[in-house]
Amino acid sequence: MIQAVGSLIVGAMPAGADPSIPRMVELDPVLVAGPPFRRLFLDAMVVEESQGLERVFHTAEKYEGNPVFVKERPWEGWGPLCGGTVIRDGDKLRMYYYCISDHEPTKCCVAESEDGLHWTRPVVGDVEWHGSKENNIITGGTQVIKLAHPKSPERTWVSLHNTGLRFSADGLHWSEKEPRDGPELFSSSDVQNYFYDPYNNRIACTWKCSSRRHRSCGIVWTEDLKTWVKPVDGPVFTADDLDPDATQIYGMPVFAYQGMYIGIPAIYHARWIKYGRYTSPQVMYEAQEGSPRTIDAQLAWTWDFINWTRTPKREPFIANSPYHAYDSGMLLVSRAPVVMGDELWFYYSAADQIHEDYKGITCSVALAKLRLDGFCSMRGGDEEGWLISRREVFNTPKVYINAKCKPGGYVAAELLDRHNNVIPGFEWYYSNAFTGDSICAELTWKTTAFPPDLIDKDKKIRFRIRNADLYSYLPADINTTIDDGWPD
């Protein structure tokens, strides 16, 4: 369900929202369109019962041509680092990246691409480097958001930082920094990840703070780019007792996806001080002796920014490559994936050396891909398994599924009333079983309509799965007035 606002495509308003209040940011309709939202298996509430199935968490697959963006200009120092933003702008992608050098201040730069694989560096002409402005260096930062309804065209793009904001009409040429009102927002300012929250029409930010496990993430948000709310003055996401001892949260980009928020925490594999206080870098270096000191990416999700869930085995979502590879030391994922066809493309900073070991380091930007909705699936093996979905109102006997079947595999289904009784005519053997690979296939039945006494009544779906993965599903005409997890 997508609505057009002028030339912009934005996600539909939540039920009961005031349509006179404009949405702040242009949205990717595939990422956050709705409600209704596709039912992902990251959310355990979509399944009431399950037997003979395995809940499988999937990793993003690295592009075989990595890295996709490497150092080509002398001002790029160690090489490009995309810890900020890759965003769709019309018919092209735009990347905001930064460059660290041994002898010069960090620079922010911009690159553009039509296919996401081949990138060019536009000449911006605003910053002089060694006597020339023929470069792609910008005065803005790498945390960039495009506003759908700016106060003026000159404020269409905003670059955010702890100390203030910059605005731009085209995302290339930036205004002078406008200081942020009030006291400093963050106690730590070197790792911030700003993102748009479409469910509440606000901009939020995860920021690096401290806990007993040291590096952790806090959360703040604003509805007007002036007044910021800090619901917890400290971390909301930290390492816990399921993590190895050498685990810290270096930062966490977050993006809205199908009614929830998905985070890609940067996991820093280093010990912290067990007793006493941090008194000098030497104390920290001693504490992390023997630690890997690598950084990889894991997966987390939440409905409210405060209560987070992680994969139980804490496996990497994007792992470091073997020693001496382009991303064997550190990787930091950009703010949100880009939808490219049937896939989510995650761009990330890649470094070939570990944290605090920078002599001779080489940095670049790499790419990892994931099937749309492919974070988690319910998998059936050689023996058929089944799950029963949560009860909800739908009146058309059709279900959209995202599934992949092995040879001989299938996803079939039968429709149930709220007491788990099969609705006559909608037994699994009357369904047109799915046997292929599709992100949006239709499951239908030979019977084409529900009996009148079941219209507007709760129903359930019993999926039968054999040698297949079911990634998500959505009844065809789900009643959006029920509680769909959309925040009030």
C-alpha positions as CSV (number, residue, x, y, z in Angstrom):
1,M,0.0,0.0,0.0
2,I,1.9,3.0,-1.3
3,Q,0.6,6.5,-1.7
4,A,2.0,9.2,-4.0
5,V,2.6,12.7,-2.7
6,G,3.4,14.9,-5.6
7,S,6.4,13.3,-7.2
8,L,7.5,11.5,-4.1
9,I,6.6,8.0,-3.1
10,V,6.2,7.6,0.7
11,G,5.0,4.8,3.0
12,A,1.3,4.8,3.8
13,M,0.2,6.5,7.0
14,P,-0.4,4.4,10.1
15,A,-4.1,3.8,11.0
16,G,-5.5,6.9,12.7
17,A,-2.6,9.2,11.8
18,D,-3.3,12.8,10.9
19,P,-2.9,13.1,7.1
20,S,-2.4,16.8,7.4
21,I,1.0,16.3,9.0
22,P,3.6,15.7,6.2
23,R,6.0,12.9,6.3
24,M,9.5,14.1,6.8
25,V,11.5,11.9,4.5
26,E,11.3,10.3,1.1
27,L,11.0,6.5,1.7
28,D,11.9,3.4,-0.2
29,P,8.5,1.8,-0.6
30,V,9.8,-1.7,-0.6
31,L,11.6,-1.3,2.7
32,V,8.8,0.2,4.8
33,A,5.6,0.2,2.7
34,G,2.5,-0.5,4.8
35,P,0.6,-1.2,6.8
36,P,-0.1,-4.0,6.3
37,F,3.4,-5.3,6.7
38,R,4.8,-8.6,5.5
39,R,5.0,-11.1,8.4
40,L,8.7,-11.8,9.0
41,F,9.9,-14.6,11.2
42,L,12.2,-12.3,13.1
43,D,9.0,-11.5,15.0
44,A,8.1,-14.6,17.0
45,M,4.5,-13.3,17.5
46,V,3.6,-14.3,13.9
47,V,3.7,-18.0,14.8
48,E,1.4,-19.6,17.3
49,E,2.6,-23.2,16.9
50,S,5.3,-25.0,15.0
51,Q,6.5,-28.6,14.6
52,G,9.2,-30.2,12.5
53,L,10.6,-26.8,11.3
54,E,13.9,-25.1,12.0
55,R,14.1,-21.3,12.5
56,V,17.1,-20.3,10.4
57,F,18.9,-17.0,10.5
58,H,20.6,-16.0,7.2
59,T,23.8,-14.1,6.5
60,A,24.3,-11.5,3.7
61,E,26.3,-12.9,0.8
62,K,29.4,-10.9,-0.2
63,Y,29.6,-9.7,-3.8
64,E,32.2,-11.7,-5.7
65,G,33.7,-8.5,-7.2
66,N,34.4,-6.9,-3.8
67,P,35.6,-4.3,-3.0
68,V,33.4,-2.2,-5.2
69,F,34.9,1.2,-4.4
70,V,38.6,1.7,-3.7
71,K,41.1,4.5,-3.3
72,E,41.7,6.4,-6.6
73,R,42.4,10.0,-5.4
74,P,45.4,11.2,-3.3
75,W,43.1,12.9,-0.8
76,E,41.4,9.6,0.1
77,G,44.1,8.7,2.6
78,W,43.8,5.1,3.7
79,G,41.0,4.6,1.3
80,P,37.2,5.3,1.3
81,L,35.1,4.3,4.4
82,C,31.3,4.2,4.1
83,G,30.3,4.3,7.7
84,G,27.5,6.8,6.8
85,T,25.0,6.8,4.0
86,V,24.2,5.2,0.7
87,I,20.9,6.5,-0.6
88,R,18.8,6.4,-3.7
89,D,18.4,9.8,-5.4
90,G,16.2,9.6,-8.5
91,D,17.7,7.1,-11.0
92,K,21.1,6.8,-9.2
93,L,22.6,6.0,-5.9
94,R,24.7,8.4,-3.9
95,M,27.3,7.4,-1.4
96,Y,28.7,9.7,1.3
97,Y,32.0,8.4,2.6
98,Y,34.9,9.6,4.6
99,C,38.6,9.3,4.3
100,I,41.2,9.1,7.1
101,S,44.8,10.1,6.6
102,D,47.9,9.8,8.7
103,H,48.8,13.5,8.3
104,E,45.6,15.4,7.4
105,P,42.1,16.0,8.9
106,T,39.4,13.5,8.0
107,K,37.5,14.4,4.8
108,C,33.9,13.7,3.7
109,C,33.4,13.0,0.1
110,V,30.6,11.9,-2.3
111,A,30.3,9.4,-5.1
112,E,27.5,8.3,-7.5
113,S,26.4,5.2,-9.3
114,E,23.8,4.1,-11.7
115,D,24.1,0.4,-11.0
116,G,25.5,0.2,-7.5
117,L,28.7,-1.4,-8.7
118,H,30.5,1.2,-10.7
119,W,31.0,4.5,-9.0
120,T,32.1,8.0,-10.1
121,R,33.3,11.0,-8.2
122,P,31.5,14.2,-9.1
123,V,33.6,17.4,-9.0
124,V,31.9,19.4,-6.3
125,G,34.4,22.3,-6.3
126,D,33.8,23.6,-2.7
127,V,36.9,22.5,-0.8
128,E,40.5,23.3,-1.8
129,W,43.0,20.5,-1.5
130,H,46.6,21.2,-2.3
131,G,45.7,24.3,-4.3
132,S,42.8,22.9,-6.3
133,K,39.0,22.5,-5.9
134,E,38.8,19.9,-8.6
135,N,37.7,17.2,-6.2
136,N,34.6,15.5,-4.7
137,I,35.3,16.7,-1.1
138,I,32.2,18.2,0.6
139,T,31.7,20.4,3.6
140,G,28.8,18.2,4.8
141,G,29.2,15.0,6.7
142,T,28.4,11.3,5.9
143,Q,25.2,11.1,8.0
144,V,22.8,12.5,5.4
145,I,19.0,12.4,5.2
146,K,16.8,13.7,2.4
147,L,13.6,15.5,3.6
148,A,10.4,15.0,1.6
149,H,8.8,18.3,2.8
150,P,11.6,20.8,3.6
151,K,10.8,24.3,4.7
152,S,12.6,25.5,1.6
153,P,14.4,23.9,-1.3
154,E,17.7,24.9,0.2
155,R,17.0,22.6,3.1
156,T,16.1,19.5,1.2
157,W,19.1,17.6,2.4
158,V,20.3,17.6,6.0
159,S,23.7,16.4,7.3
160,L,23.6,15.6,11.0
161,H,26.2,15.6,13.7
162,N,26.3,16.0,17.4
163,T,27.4,19.6,17.2
164,G,25.0,20.9,14.6
165,L,23.3,20.6,11.2
166,R,24.1,21.5,7.6
167,F,21.6,21.8,4.8
168,S,21.7,21.5,1.1
169,A,19.5,21.9,-2.0
170,D,21.2,19.2,-4.0
171,G,23.2,17.1,-1.4
172,L,26.5,18.3,-2.8
173,H,26.9,22.0,-1.8
174,W,26.3,22.5,1.9
175,S,25.4,25.5,4.1
176,E,27.4,26.7,7.1
177,K,26.9,24.6,10.2
178,E,23.9,25.6,12.3
179,P,24.8,24.9,15.9
180,R,22.4,22.6,17.8
181,D,20.4,24.2,20.5
182,G,21.1,23.3,24.1
183,P,23.9,21.3,25.8
184,E,25.9,18.6,24.0
185,L,23.6,15.7,23.2
186,F,26.0,12.8,23.5
187,S,28.8,12.0,25.9
188,S,30.6,10.3,23.1
189,S,30.6,11.8,19.6
190,D,32.8,9.6,17.4
191,V,30.2,7.0,16.4
192,Q,26.7,8.2,15.6
193,N,24.1,6.6,13.3
194,Y,21.2,8.8,12.3
195,F,18.1,7.3,10.6
196,Y,14.5,8.1,9.8
197,D,11.7,6.6,11.8
198,P,8.7,6.6,9.4
199,Y,6.3,5.1,11.9
200,N,6.6,8.1,14.2
201,N,7.7,10.7,11.6
202,R,11.0,11.5,13.4
203,I,14.7,11.2,13.1
204,A,16.6,9.0,15.5
205,C,20.2,8.3,16.3
206,T,22.1,5.5,18.0
207,W,25.2,6.8,19.8
208,K,28.2,5.2,21.4
209,C,28.0,5.2,25.2
210,S,29.4,3.0,28.0
211,S,28.3,0.1,30.2
212,R,30.0,-2.6,32.3
213,R,30.9,-4.2,29.0
214,H,32.1,-0.8,27.8
215,R,31.2,0.2,24.3
216,S,27.4,0.1,23.9
217,C,24.6,2.0,22.2
218,G,22.1,4.6,23.4
219,I,19.2,6.1,21.5
220,V,17.9,9.7,21.0
221,W,15.2,11.1,18.6
222,T,13.7,14.4,17.4
223,E,10.5,15.4,15.6
224,D,11.6,18.9,14.6
225,L,15.4,18.7,14.3
226,K,15.6,21.1,17.3
227,T,14.4,19.3,20.4
228,W,16.0,15.9,21.1
229,V,14.6,13.3,23.4
230,K,16.9,10.9,25.2
231,P,14.5,8.3,26.7
232,V,17.4,6.5,28.6
233,D,20.5,8.4,29.6
234,G,22.7,5.5,28.8
235,P,22.7,2.3,26.8
236,V,19.7,0.4,25.4
237,F,21.9,-2.1,23.6
238,T,24.9,-3.8,25.0
239,A,26.9,-7.0,25.1
240,D,25.3,-9.6,27.4
241,D,26.0,-13.0,28.9
242,L,25.4,-14.9,25.7
243,D,28.3,-13.0,24.1
244,P,32.0,-14.1,24.4
245,D,34.0,-12.1,27.0
246,A,35.7,-10.1,24.3
247,T,32.6,-8.4,23.0
248,Q,31.8,-4.7,22.7
249,I,29.2,-2.8,20.6
250,Y,31.1,-0.3,18.5
251,G,28.0,1.2,17.0
252,M,24.8,0.3,15.3
253,P,23.1,1.5,12.2
254,V,19.3,1.0,12.3
255,F,16.6,1.1,9.6
256,A,12.8,0.7,9.5
257,Y,11.7,-2.5,7.8
258,Q,8.2,-3.9,7.6
259,G,6.8,-2.5,10.8
260,M,9.9,-3.1,13.0
261,Y,13.4,-1.6,13.2
262,I,16.4,-3.7,12.2
263,G,19.9,-3.0,13.6
264,I,23.2,-4.1,12.3
265,P,25.5,-3.8,15.3
266,A,29.2,-3.5,14.8
267,I,30.7,-6.1,17.1
268,Y,34.2,-5.2,18.4
269,H,35.9,-8.4,19.6
270,A,38.0,-6.9,22.5
271,R,38.0,-7.2,26.2
272,W,37.5,-4.3,28.5
273,I,38.7,-3.4,32.0
274,K,37.3,-5.9,34.6
275,Y,38.0,-3.8,37.7
276,G,39.2,-0.3,38.5
277,R,38.7,2.6,36.2
278,Y,39.9,3.7,32.8
279,T,42.9,5.9,33.6
280,S,44.9,5.9,30.4
281,P,45.0,4.3,27.0
282,Q,47.7,1.9,28.3
283,V,45.1,0.4,30.7
284,M,42.8,-0.2,27.8
285,Y,45.6,-1.8,25.7
286,E,46.5,-4.1,28.5
287,A,42.8,-5.2,29.0
288,Q,42.4,-6.1,25.4
289,E,45.7,-8.0,25.1
290,G,45.1,-11.3,23.4
291,S,41.7,-10.2,22.0
292,P,41.1,-10.5,18.2
293,R,40.3,-6.7,18.0
294,T,38.4,-7.3,14.8
295,I,35.0,-5.8,14.0
296,D,32.2,-7.7,12.2
297,A,28.4,-7.2,11.8
298,Q,25.6,-9.0,13.6
299,L,21.8,-8.8,13.5
300,A,19.3,-7.3,16.0
301,W,15.7,-6.0,15.9
302,T,13.2,-4.1,18.0
303,W,9.7,-2.6,18.0
304,D,10.4,0.3,20.3
305,F,14.1,1.2,20.3
306,I,14.4,0.1,23.9
307,N,14.0,-3.6,24.0
308,W,16.2,-5.4,21.5
309,T,16.5,-9.0,20.4
310,R,19.5,-10.7,18.8
311,T,20.2,-14.0,17.1
312,P,20.6,-16.7,19.8
313,K,24.0,-18.0,18.5
314,R,25.4,-14.5,17.8
315,E,26.6,-15.5,14.4
316,P,27.9,-12.7,12.1
317,F,25.4,-11.2,9.6
318,I,28.5,-10.1,7.6
319,A,31.7,-11.8,8.7
320,N,35.3,-10.8,8.4
321,S,37.2,-12.5,5.5
322,P,40.4,-14.6,6.3
323,Y,43.6,-12.8,7.3
324,H,45.1,-10.3,4.9
325,A,41.8,-9.9,2.9
326,Y,40.3,-6.5,2.1
327,D,37.9,-6.8,5.1
328,S,39.7,-9.2,7.4
329,G,40.2,-6.5,10.1
330,M,37.1,-4.3,10.4
331,L,33.8,-3.8,8.7
332,L,31.2,-1.1,9.4
333,V,27.8,-1.2,7.6
334,S,26.2,1.9,6.2
335,R,22.9,3.2,7.6
336,A,20.4,1.2,5.6
337,P,20.4,-1.2,2.7
338,V,19.3,-0.3,-0.8
339,V,16.6,-2.3,-2.5
340,M,17.9,-3.6,-5.9
341,G,15.4,-5.8,-7.6
342,D,14.7,-8.8,-5.4
343,E,17.6,-8.1,-3.0
344,L,18.8,-5.8,-0.2
345,W,22.2,-4.4,-0.9
346,F,24.3,-3.6,2.2
347,Y,27.3,-1.4,1.6
348,Y,30.0,-1.5,4.3
349,S,33.4,0.0,5.2
350,A,36.2,-2.6,4.9
351,A,39.6,-2.5,6.4
352,D,42.4,-5.1,6.1
353,Q,43.8,-4.5,9.6
354,I,42.5,-4.7,13.1
355,H,41.4,-1.9,15.3
356,E,44.3,0.3,16.6
357,D,46.7,-1.4,14.2
358,Y,46.8,1.1,11.4
359,K,50.3,1.1,10.0
360,G,49.9,0.3,6.3
361,I,46.2,-0.1,6.5
362,T,44.0,-0.2,3.4
363,C,40.3,0.7,3.4
364,S,37.6,0.3,0.8
365,V,33.9,0.0,0.4
366,A,32.4,-3.5,-0.1
367,L,28.9,-4.9,-0.8
368,A,26.9,-7.8,0.7
369,K,23.5,-8.9,-0.6
370,L,20.5,-10.5,1.0
371,R,17.3,-11.8,-0.4
372,L,14.4,-9.4,0.2
373,D,12.9,-10.4,3.6
374,G,15.7,-12.9,3.9
375,F,16.8,-12.3,7.4
376,C,15.2,-15.4,8.9
377,S,13.1,-18.3,7.5
378,M,11.1,-21.3,8.7
379,R,12.8,-24.3,7.1
380,G,11.3,-27.7,6.4
381,G,13.6,-30.7,5.8
382,D,13.0,-34.2,4.2
383,E,10.1,-34.7,6.6
384,E,7.2,-32.2,6.2
385,G,6.9,-29.7,9.1
386,W,4.2,-27.2,9.8
387,L,3.4,-23.9,11.5
388,I,0.2,-22.2,12.5
389,S,0.2,-18.4,12.0
390,R,-1.3,-15.9,14.4
391,R,-5.0,-15.3,14.1
392,E,-6.1,-12.2,12.1
393,V,-9.0,-11.0,9.9
394,F,-8.7,-11.6,6.2
395,N,-11.6,-12.2,3.8
396,T,-9.9,-13.3,0.5
397,P,-8.5,-16.8,0.4
398,K,-5.1,-15.8,-1.0
399,V,-1.7,-15.6,0.7
400,Y,1.4,-13.9,-0.7
401,I,4.6,-15.8,0.3
402,N,8.3,-15.3,0.0
403,A,9.7,-18.9,-0.3
404,K,12.4,-21.0,-1.9
405,C,12.0,-24.7,-2.5
406,K,14.6,-27.3,-3.2
407,P,13.9,-29.9,-6.0
408,G,10.9,-31.9,-4.8
409,G,10.1,-29.4,-2.1
410,Y,6.9,-27.4,-1.6
411,V,5.0,-24.9,0.5
412,A,1.3,-25.8,0.9
413,A,-1.3,-24.4,3.3
414,E,-4.7,-24.8,4.7
415,L,-6.9,-22.2,6.3
416,L,-8.2,-22.6,9.8
417,D,-10.8,-20.9,12.0
418,R,-9.7,-19.4,15.3
419,H,-10.1,-22.8,17.0
420,N,-7.7,-24.4,14.6
421,N,-10.5,-26.3,12.7
422,V,-9.9,-26.6,9.0
423,I,-12.3,-24.5,7.0
424,P,-14.1,-26.8,4.6
425,G,-12.8,-26.4,1.1
426,F,-9.5,-25.0,2.3
427,E,-7.7,-28.2,3.2
428,W,-4.1,-28.3,2.2
429,Y,-4.8,-30.8,-0.6
430,Y,-7.1,-28.2,-2.2
431,S,-4.3,-25.6,-2.2
432,N,-2.2,-24.9,-5.2
433,A,1.2,-25.8,-3.6
434,F,4.2,-23.6,-4.4
435,T,7.3,-25.4,-5.6
436,G,9.6,-22.7,-7.0
437,D,11.6,-19.7,-5.8
438,S,9.9,-16.3,-5.5
439,I,9.8,-13.3,-3.2
440,C,6.1,-12.8,-4.0
441,A,4.2,-15.9,-4.9
442,E,0.5,-16.5,-4.5
443,L,-1.0,-19.4,-2.5
444,T,-4.6,-20.0,-3.5
445,W,-7.1,-22.8,-3.2
446,K,-9.6,-24.4,-5.6
447,T,-12.3,-22.9,-3.4
448,T,-12.4,-19.2,-4.1
449,A,-14.6,-17.7,-1.4
450,F,-15.2,-18.1,2.3
451,P,-18.6,-18.9,3.6
452,P,-20.6,-15.9,4.7
453,D,-20.4,-16.7,8.4
454,L,-16.6,-16.4,8.3
455,I,-16.5,-13.0,6.7
456,D,-14.7,-10.5,9.1
457,K,-13.8,-13.3,11.4
458,D,-10.3,-14.3,12.7
459,K,-8.6,-17.0,10.6
460,K,-5.2,-18.7,10.7
461,I,-2.9,-20.3,8.2
462,R,-1.3,-23.7,8.7
463,F,1.7,-23.8,6.4
464,R,3.0,-27.2,5.4
465,I,6.7,-27.1,4.4
466,R,9.0,-29.7,3.0
467,N,12.5,-29.1,1.7
468,A,11.8,-25.4,1.5
469,D,12.4,-22.1,3.3
470,L,9.5,-19.7,4.0
471,Y,10.8,-16.2,4.6
472,S,7.6,-14.1,4.9
473,Y,3.9,-14.2,4.2
474,L,1.0,-11.8,4.0
475,P,-2.8,-12.5,3.6
476,A,-4.1,-10.8,0.6
477,D,-6.6,-8.3,2.2
478,I,-5.4,-8.2,5.8
479,N,-7.6,-6.0,8.0
480,T,-5.3,-3.1,8.9
481,T,-7.5,-1.8,11.8
482,I,-6.3,-4.6,14.1
483,D,-3.1,-4.2,16.1
484,D,-0.4,-4.7,13.5
485,G,2.6,-3.7,15.6
486,W,2.6,-0.1,14.2
487,P,3.6,2.2,17.1
488,D,0.8,4.6,18.2
